[in-house]
Amino acid sequence: MDAALQLRTDGQRGRILASVIELVSEMGYERVRLRDVAKRAGVSIGTLQHYYETRDGLMLAAFAHHTGKVVQGLEEIATRDAEPWDRILGLVEYITQPRGFRNRCLAFMEMAAASARDKELRRLFCLQYDGWRAPMKAAIEEGLAAGVFRVSSDVDETVDLILTQIDGLEIAVATQVAGMTRTRMRDALLRVISVHLGLPPYAPDAS
């Protein structure tokens, strides 16, 4: 894992960083202030500034911590299942796990928007994206080598298409477009991926 994501997070510091992500999902990146974080984390502003001198430093640390957790989870999933399709199922289940799902989608959307204007946030966003690309690409390549998958374009383009569909569905969940839910996103995403990989369209009872 990239060194930028390996932050020391003791109990209090970890609570502060988690509070930032919660508030970003509720209020939006630009509206979160130090006093909001201090109140949510149950610490004084002085304690907050002992760890992080500026708001920008705090936000950057929070996104680095959040990204590190996401990438760590993806890396663990990537080593859990031997079969390529089972690994892809695991990755999709991980990203659509129920607890805090919509808030994670909201935080992702806010991070993407903020990253467009901030070089350091953009680097973290790219690390998270790469954390998705690597296990997905590896599973697809193994499936192709085993003759289990068939793709109509090259592997990199197939992975790009899958990741952009994940992004779009997460935005739909965050904004609640057309009543998009966690379950609908999971099933739609697996159907799309299965078709991309030359498999019969995924059906929920086939999992």
Residue, then its C-alpha position, 0 to 999 in steps of 0.5 A: m500500500d502507498a505510504a501516504l495511506q499508512l497513517r497512524t490512527d490511535g483511538q482519538r485520531g481515528r475517531i476524528l478522521a472518521s468524523v470528518i468523512e461522516l460530516v462530508s457525506e452529510m454536509g458536503y466537503e466545502r461546508v465542514r468546519l473544525r468546530d463541526v468535526a470537534k463536536r462530532a468527535g467529542v474533542s476540543i478544537g484545541t485538541l483537533q489543532h494539536y493533530y492538524e494545524t489547518r482544515d486542509g491538513l485535516m481533510l487531507a488526512a481524513f481522505a487518506h485514512h478513508t482511502g487506506k481503509v478502502v484499499q486495504g479491504l480490496e486487497e484482502i478481498a483479492t486474496r480470499d477467493a481462488e476462482p476469478w468470478d468469485r473474486i469479482l463477486g467479493l469485490v462487488e459485495y465489498i463495495t455494496q456492503p449495507r452498513g453506511f452504504r449511501n453515506r459512502c457513496l456521498a463521500f465518494m461523490e464529494m471526494a471526486a468533486a473536491s479532487a478536481r480542484d486539489k492536487e493532493l486530494r486528486r492523488l489520493f483519489c487516483l490511489q483509491y481508483d488504482g486500488w480498484r483497478a488492480p484486483m479487478k484486472a487481475a481477476i479478469e486476466e486469470g479468467l481469460a487465461a483459464g478460458v472462463f471469460r471472453v472480452s470483446s475489447d482489451v483488458d484495460e478498456t474492459v476494466d475502465l468500463i466496469l469502474t466507470q459503471i461503478d462510479g455512475l451507479e454510486i452517484a445514482v445511489a448518492t442522489q437517489v436517482a430513479g430510486m436507485t438502492r444498494t440491492r439494485m446497484r449490486d445486481a445491475l453491476l453484476r449483470v453488466i460485469s457478467v456480460h462484459l466478461g462473456l458470461p450469461p447475464y447474472a441473476p441474483d439466485a445464481s450467486 
